[in-house]
Amino acid sequence: MFQKAVKFLHDVNTEMSKVSWPTRGELKGQTIIVIAVSVFFALFIFIVDHILSRLMTLIY
């Protein structure tokens, strides 16, 4: 069982060395994009929900 764990960790290390990691600048840029898109959709859903609530209030 110990040898299986060692082999697994060795395989993980081998695969992780093949990964192409982003640079710090790429990571910051992508993080900013994700935050901006999340805020945009949160505001969009808030506005649509508010409009629909007002419409439902007027109807009922």
TIRO-2110 file (N, C-alpha, C; in Angstrom, 1 decimal):
// TIRO-2110
0.8, -1.2, 0.0, N, 1, A
0.0, 0.0, 0.0, CA, 1, A
0.9, 1.3, 0.0, C, 1, A
2.0, 1.2, 0.8, N, 2, A
2.9, 2.4, 0.8, CA, 2, A
3.5, 2.6, -0.6, C, 2, A
3.8, 1.6, -1.3, N, 3, A
4.4, 1.8, -2.6, CA, 3, A
3.4, 2.4, -3.6, C, 3, A
2.1, 2.0, -3.5, N, 4, A
1.1, 2.6, -4.3, CA, 4, A
1.0, 4.1, -4.1, C, 4, A
1.1, 4.5, -2.8, N, 5, A
1.0, 6.0, -2.4, CA, 5, A
2.2, 6.7, -3.0, C, 5, A
3.4, 6.1, -2.9, N, 6, A
4.6, 6.7, -3.4, CA, 6, A
4.5, 6.8, -4.9, C, 6, A
4.0, 5.8, -5.6, N, 7, A
3.8, 5.8, -7.1, CA, 7, A
2.8, 6.9, -7.5, C, 7, A
1.7, 7.0, -6.7, N, 8, A
0.7, 8.0, -7.0, CA, 8, A
1.3, 9.4, -6.9, C, 8, A
2.1, 9.7, -5.8, N, 9, A
2.7, 11.0, -5.6, CA, 9, A
3.7, 11.3, -6.7, C, 9, A
4.4, 10.3, -7.1, N, 10, A
5.4, 10.5, -8.2, CA, 10, A
4.7, 10.8, -9.5, C, 10, A
3.6, 10.1, -9.8, N, 11, A
2.8, 10.4, -11.0, CA, 11, A
2.2, 11.8, -11.0, C, 11, A
1.7, 12.2, -9.8, N, 12, A
1.2, 13.5, -9.6, CA, 12, A
2.3, 14.6, -9.9, C, 12, A
3.5, 14.4, -9.4, N, 13, A
4.6, 15.3, -9.6, CA, 13, A
4.9, 15.4, -11.0, C, 13, A
4.9, 14.2, -11.7, N, 14, A
5.2, 14.2, -13.2, CA, 14, A
4.2, 15.0, -14.0, C, 14, A
2.9, 14.8, -13.7, N, 15, A
1.9, 15.5, -14.4, CA, 15, A
1.9, 17.0, -14.1, C, 15, A
2.2, 17.3, -12.8, N, 16, A
2.2, 18.8, -12.5, CA, 16, A
3.3, 19.5, -13.2, C, 16, A
4.4, 18.8, -13.5, N, 17, A
5.5, 19.4, -14.2, CA, 17, A
5.2, 19.7, -15.6, C, 17, A
4.1, 19.1, -16.1, N, 18, A
3.7, 19.3, -17.5, CA, 18, A
2.7, 20.5, -17.6, C, 18, A
2.2, 21.0, -16.5, N, 19, A
1.2, 22.1, -16.5, CA, 19, A
1.9, 23.4, -16.9, C, 19, A
1.2, 24.1, -17.7, N, 20, A
1.6, 25.5, -18.1, CA, 20, A
1.0, 26.5, -17.2, C, 20, A
1.7, 27.0, -16.2, N, 21, A
1.2, 27.9, -15.2, CA, 21, A
1.2, 29.3, -15.8, C, 21, A
0.1, 30.1, -15.5, N, 22, A
0.1, 31.5, -15.9, CA, 22, A
1.1, 32.3, -15.2, C, 22, A
1.5, 33.4, -15.8, N, 23, A
2.4, 34.4, -15.1, CA, 23, A
1.5, 35.2, -14.1, C, 23, A
2.2, 35.9, -13.3, N, 24, A
1.5, 36.8, -12.3, CA, 24, A
0.6, 37.8, -13.0, C, 24, A
1.1, 38.4, -14.1, N, 25, A
0.3, 39.4, -14.8, CA, 25, A
-0.9, 38.8, -15.5, C, 25, A
-0.8, 37.6, -16.1, N, 26, A
-1.9, 36.9, -16.7, CA, 26, A
-2.9, 36.6, -15.6, C, 26, A
-2.5, 36.1, -14.5, N, 27, A
-3.4, 35.8, -13.4, CA, 27, A
-4.1, 37.0, -12.9, C, 27, A
-3.4, 38.1, -12.7, N, 28, A
-4.1, 39.3, -12.2, CA, 28, A
-5.1, 39.8, -13.3, C, 28, A
-4.8, 39.7, -14.5, N, 29, A
-5.7, 40.2, -15.6, CA, 29, A
-7.0, 39.3, -15.6, C, 29, A
-6.8, 38.0, -15.5, N, 30, A
-7.9, 37.1, -15.6, CA, 30, A
-8.8, 37.2, -14.3, C, 30, A
-8.2, 37.5, -13.2, N, 31, A
-8.9, 37.7, -12.0, CA, 31, A
-9.8, 38.9, -12.1, C, 31, A
-9.2, 40.0, -12.6, N, 32, A
-10.0, 41.3, -12.8, CA, 32, A
-11.2, 41.0, -13.7, C, 32, A
-10.9, 40.3, -14.8, N, 33, A
-12.0, 40.0, -15.7, CA, 33, A
-13.1, 39.2, -15.0, C, 33, A
-12.8, 38.2, -14.2, N, 34, A
-13.8, 37.4, -13.5, CA, 34, A
-14.6, 38.2, -12.5, C, 34, A
-13.9, 39.1, -11.8, N, 35, A
-14.6, 39.9, -10.8, CA, 35, A
-15.5, 40.9, -11.6, C, 35, A
-15.0, 41.5, -12.7, N, 36, A
-15.9, 42.5, -13.4, CA, 36, A
-17.1, 41.8, -14.0, C, 36, A
-16.9, 40.6, -14.6, N, 37, A
-18.1, 39.9, -15.1, CA, 37, A
-19.1, 39.5, -14.0, C, 37, A
-18.6, 39.1, -12.9, N, 38, A
-19.4, 38.7, -11.8, CA, 38, A
-20.2, 39.9, -11.3, C, 38, A
-19.6, 41.0, -11.1, N, 39, A
-20.3, 42.3, -10.7, CA, 39, A
-21.3, 42.7, -11.7, C, 39, A
-21.0, 42.6, -13.0, N, 40, A
-21.9, 43.0, -14.1, CA, 40, A
-23.1, 42.1, -14.0, C, 40, A
-23.0, 40.8, -13.9, N, 41, A
-24.1, 39.9, -13.9, CA, 41, A
-24.9, 40.1, -12.6, C, 41, A
-24.3, 40.3, -11.5, N, 42, A
-25.0, 40.6, -10.2, CA, 42, A
-25.9, 41.8, -10.4, C, 42, A
-25.3, 42.9, -10.9, N, 43, A
-26.1, 44.1, -11.1, CA, 43, A
-27.2, 43.9, -12.1, C, 43, A
-26.9, 43.2, -13.2, N, 44, A
-28.0, 42.9, -14.2, CA, 44, A
-29.1, 42.1, -13.6, C, 44, A
-28.8, 41.1, -12.8, N, 45, A
-29.9, 40.3, -12.2, CA, 45, A
-30.6, 41.1, -11.2, C, 45, A
-29.9, 42.0, -10.4, N, 46, A
-30.6, 42.8, -9.5, CA, 46, A
-31.6, 43.8, -10.2, C, 46, A
-31.1, 44.4, -11.2, N, 47, A
-32.0, 45.3, -12.0, CA, 47, A
-33.2, 44.6, -12.6, C, 47, A
-33.0, 43.5, -13.2, N, 48, A
-34.1, 42.7, -13.8, CA, 48, A
-35.1, 42.3, -12.7, C, 48, A
-34.6, 41.8, -11.6, N, 49, A
-35.4, 41.4, -10.4, CA, 49, A
-36.2, 42.6, -9.9, C, 49, A
-35.6, 43.7, -9.8, N, 50, A
-36.3, 44.9, -9.3, CA, 50, A
-37.4, 45.3, -10.3, C, 50, A
-37.1, 45.3, -11.5, N, 51, A
-38.1, 45.7, -12.5, CA, 51, A
-39.3, 44.7, -12.5, C, 51, A
-39.0, 43.4, -12.5, N, 52, A
-40.1, 42.4, -12.4, CA, 52, A
-40.9, 42.5, -11.1, C, 52, A
-40.2, 42.8, -10.0, N, 53, A
-41.0, 43.0, -8.8, CA, 53, A
-41.9, 44.2, -8.9, C, 53, A
-41.5, 45.3, -9.5, N, 54, A
-42.3, 46.4, -9.6, CA, 54, A
-43.5, 46.1, -10.6, C, 54, A
-43.3, 45.4, -11.6, N, 55, A
-44.3, 45.0, -12.5, CA, 55, A
-45.4, 44.1, -11.8, C, 55, A
-44.9, 43.2, -11.0, N, 56, A
-45.8, 42.3, -10.3, CA, 56, A
-46.6, 43.1, -9.3, C, 56, A
-46.0, 44.1, -8.7, N, 57, A
-46.7, 44.9, -7.7, CA, 57, A
-47.9, 45.7, -8.5, C, 57, A
-47.5, 46.2, -9.7, N, 58, A
-48.6, 46.9, -10.4, CA, 58, A
-49.7, 46.0, -10.9, C, 58, A
-49.4, 44.8, -11.2, N, 59, A
-50.4, 43.8, -11.8, CA, 59, A
-51.3, 43.3, -10.6, C, 59, A
-50.7, 43.0, -9.5, N, 60, A
-51.5, 42.4, -8.4, CA, 60, A
-51.7, 43.4, -7.3, C, 60, A
END
